[in-house]
Amino acid sequence: MQKNDNTPSHHGVKIPVKNNNYPNETIKLLIERGSCRNFSDKNIEPPVLDFILSSGVHAPTGGNLQPYTIIKIEDKNMRQKLAEKCEQIFMAKAPVHLLFCIDWHRLKRWAELETTPFSATSSFRHFWISFQDVIICAQNICTASDSLGLGSVYIGTSVDYIREIRTMFELPEGVYPVVLLCLGYPKIKPAIRKKLPPSIVVHNEKYQHSEDEEILQFFNEKYEDTRIKITEERMKDMEETCREVHGEEFAKKCIEKIKDTGYITQVQRYFGLHYRANEMPQGNKEYLKSFEEAGFYWFEEFMPEK
């Protein structure tokens, strides 16, 4: 997507610290956290990194199985390769990259050594819980890092290079990369981004459907004054996205709405230009194939070995 100096970040609106009346430092840390994309040259001391990693492995997991592995990447050349691969050059400055993987390989070996039946890589239940376990571990490490004065940022584009990452880090069958986290000392304090409040996100007792006006109000407040300039290229891309996803009539309706409004809204930018609705579903079958290549078969009917 074309961008100029006046284009608002797709990460959202920066906000100043407004509330210093927190009940404790943990709440302050969680509410004021921001993703760091500007790292200093300072290395992370080994004892500090040890505490951070220990915080991760003490995260809750289903059955206390810990079905994950963390690949710690400090080699400068490898960090540079990852930054180029993920198209996030700032990553190379972060002294430590952590690749979080679902790992049923280790547990399968344990089961084999103890002559135990094993089918976790063929079970959606196991996959679903292990995916949660990986993310919980990663977030523990993220919070621990921030609490020690470091900065951190998750790298979502790693999902586009599953096969390459499996090769780069020699991941065996039963091990699947989930998310990449970069750690380092921030050059400047990461900005806090405005979020939707609990009043719209938290529903009491059951799902509560918001009125249209309420939804628009909350999102307008979150992305206040976020207006993307209309350009010929953006309108062309938007029309193409709309046409491929919802057809010609919807494309005309969207383009007319943008012209009437006089600018591209944040949600139109998100799903029409940035996380393009015509591109994001592409490759679904390839993702499933990458699971199969990694020794996972939870999406197929289980066939016991006899």
N, C-alpha and C positions, 0 to 999 in steps of 0.2 A: 504494500500500500504506500502511495506517495505520502511523504511527510515533510513539513517545513517547520521552522522554529516556532511558529504560532499554533501548531497542531497539538492539542492536549494529549497527554500520555494515555494510552489505553489501560494503564495501571490504576487510573482513577485520580481523584482530586486530592492534592496535598492539604493537610490541615495542621494548624499549630496545636501545641499542647495546651488544652484549656482547663483540664481538671487535675489539680495536684492533691486532691483530697482522697487518696486511695487508702484502703484499710491496711495494705501491706505492700512490700516491694514486688511480690510475685504478681499481684493484680496489676500494678503499674507497668511491669515488664510486658505482660500479655496484651494490655490495651494499647501501649505505646509502641509496640513492635512495628518495624518496617523492613521490607526486603532490601538487602544491601547489594548494590551493583557497582560500588566504587571502593575497592580494597586497597589498603596500604601495603607497603613492602614488608611489614613486620610478620615474622613467622609465628606460628602457634607453638608455644612451649610444650614439650612432651607431657609433663604432668597435667597441664591444662587439658590437652587433648584426651588424656587417659580418663579424667573426670567426665568429660563430655561423652565419650564412648560408653563409659560405665552407666551413665544416666540413660542411654539408649537401651542397653541390654537389660535394664531393670524395668522397662516398660511392661505393662500388662500384655499377655498373649493368651490365646485360647488354649486351655489345658496346660499352660506354662510350657508349651512345646518349643517356643522361639523358632518358628520356621522361616528364618531369614538369615542372610549373610550380608555383611557390609564390606564392600571393597574400598579400602582407604587408598586414595591416589594422591601422592605428593610429588611424584616425578614431574619435573618441569615440562619435558617434551610430551608426556602423556596428557598433562593438563592442557597444553596448547592444542594438541590433536582433538581433545574433547571440545574445546572452545570453538574450534573451526568446524567440527562436525555438527555441533548443536547451533552453529551460527550465532553464538553469544560470546564475542571476543573478550568481553570484560571478565569472563570466567577464568581466563588464564592467569589473572592477577591473584586470584584466591589461592592461598598456599595449600589448601586441603580440599579435595573433592571426595565426597562419600557417595558411593553407588549402592543403593539399597535394593536387595534382591529377595524374592521369594526363594526359599531353599528347602526343597524336600529331598534333595540328594543326600544330605547328611543324615536325615532321619531315616531314609530308606536303608542306608548302610547300617545304621544302628539296628533297625529291624532285622536285617539279614544276618547280622552278627549274632543276634539273639534268637534266630529261627522264629520270626514273627510274621504273620500275614501283613501285607502292605498294599494299599491301593490309593494313597492320598493324591497322587498325580492324576488319577482318573475321577476324582470326586469334586464336584462343584462346591460342595459344602466346605471341604478343606481349602479349596482355592479362595473362596470368599473370605473365610476367616483369616487365612494367611495373608491375604492382601491387606486386610485391616491391620493385622499385626505389624506388617512392614511400615505402614503409614504412621501408626502410633509410635513405633520405635523412632522413626525419622523425626516426628514432631517433638518427642522428648529431647532428642539431640539438638534440634533447632532451638528450643527454649533454654536448654542448658548452655548452649553457646552464647545466646543473647545475654544470659544472666552473668556471664563471665566477661562481658565487654566486647565480645566478638559480633560480627555481622554474619548473616546467613541469607541464602536465597535458593529457592527450589528452581530447578531447570526442567520445564515441561517438554521442551523440544527433544529431549532424549528419547521420547516414545517413538520418534520417527526413524530411529536408527537402532532398533532392537537387535537385528542380526549383526550389524557392525560392532555394537557394544559387546555382544556375547562373544564375538571373535577376539576383540581387543583384550578382553579380560579372561579369556579361556574358561567361560562358564560351562560346566558340564550339564548333562541332562538332569532335569529336575530343578534347575536354577534359572530364574527368569528376572531380568532387571525391571524394576518398578519406577524408581524415581532417583534423581541425582540432586545432591545438596552441596552447595559451595560454602566454605567457611573461611573466615579471615577477619582481621581487624579492619573496621571501616575507616576510610579516609575522612569521610564526613558522616555525621549522624544520619541514618536512613530516615527518609520522610515517612510520616504516618499518613495512611490513606483513609479517606472517609469510607465508612461502612454503613450498610443497612442496620438499623437499630433492632434490639430484641423485640420491640413492639410489633414489627412486621415479620420477623424471622421465627420467633418463638410462638407456638400455638398451644393454647391451654386445652389439655385433655384429648382433643381431636383436631383434625385438620380444619382450619377455618378459612373459607374463601373470602378474599378481600374484594371490595368494590373496585371497579376500574379506576375511578378517580383516586382512590387510596393508593393503588399500585403506582400510578403515574406520579402522585405527590411524593411518595417515598423515593422513587428513582430520580425524580427531578431534584430532590434535596441532596441525594448522594452525589449526583453529577451536575451540581449547580454550575450554570454558565459554561457547560461543556458543549461547545458547538464546533463541528468540523466543517471547514470551508468547502464549499462546492467547487469541484474542478471537473473538467471534461473527462479526465481519466477515472476519477472516482465514480462519476455517474455512469460511465461505461461499464466499470466493474460491478457496480451495484445492480444495474439492469441485467447483466449477464448472470449474476448470482440468483437474482429473483426468478428469472426466466427458467433457469435450469432446475430450480427447486420447486417452484409453484406455478410456472407457466406464464404465458404472455400477458394475460389480463392482470395478474398480480404484479408483474414487473411494471406495467404502465401505471397501476395504482400507486406503487411505491415511489416511482420517479415523480409523479405528479405531487405526491405528498411532500417530498423533499423540496420541490420547486416552490410550493405554496408556503412551506415553513421558512425557506431561505437558507437552510443549513442542514447538514447531516447530523442526526442525533447520535448519542453514544451507543444505543442499542443497534441502530442501523450500521454504525461503524463496526461494532463487535461482530455481528453475524452476517453482514453484507460485504465487509471489506477486510476485516482482520481474521477472525475465525470463520472463514467463509463457509456458509451453509451448503454450498455446492461442492466444496472440497473436503470438509471434515469427515463425512461418512465414507469417503473413498478409501479403499484399502482394508475394509473390515475383514474380508476373507483372508487377506494377507496377514493380518494380525493373528487370526485364528491359526493360520498355517505356521506362523512363527512360534506359537505355543506348542504345536505338534512337533516342530523341529527341536524344541527344547525338552521334549519328553512329557508334555502335559496333554491329557486326553479328556478333561472334564466336560467338554462339549459334545462328547460322543457317548453312545450307550456302552456301559461297562461290560466287557467280555472277560470273565475270569479265566485265568490260565489253568488248564487241566492236563 
